[in-house]
Amino acid sequence: QVQLVESGGGLVHPGGSLRLSCVASGFSYDYYVIGWFRQAPGNERERVACISSGDDSTVYSDSVKGRFTISRDKTKNTVYLQMTSVQAEDTAAYYCMMNVYCYPYGAHWGQGTQVTVSS
């Protein structure tokens, strides 16, 4: 059974940085995509960034490109989301997901971690 456990959320000032972690376990896929989605109150869940297990290729939403970086440590089965220059619009619950594609439907999900950007 796939388990995804996020950590690293919290309160951060505008312009600051934060690093989220997602530890994956219980999977046996040869190929997968793991990534981050976020959901703010009243909004739909939106893609933030994904990374593939095959070649570590990445994809980012336009809203975070150049500010956020997704990476993974294969030895720890951990994916990171380094967030820099955060803005109030980045406030949301951030969810780790695993799927065949960077696509929310049919994905495995973590429980989420809250990121609040406020002065």
Secondary structure, DSSP 4 states (H G I P E B T S, - for coil): --EEEEE--EEE-TT--EEEEEEEES---SS-EEEEEEE-TTS--EEEEEEETTT--EEE-TTTTTTEEEEEEGGGTEEEEEE-S--GGG-EEEEEEEESSS-STT-EE---EEEEE--
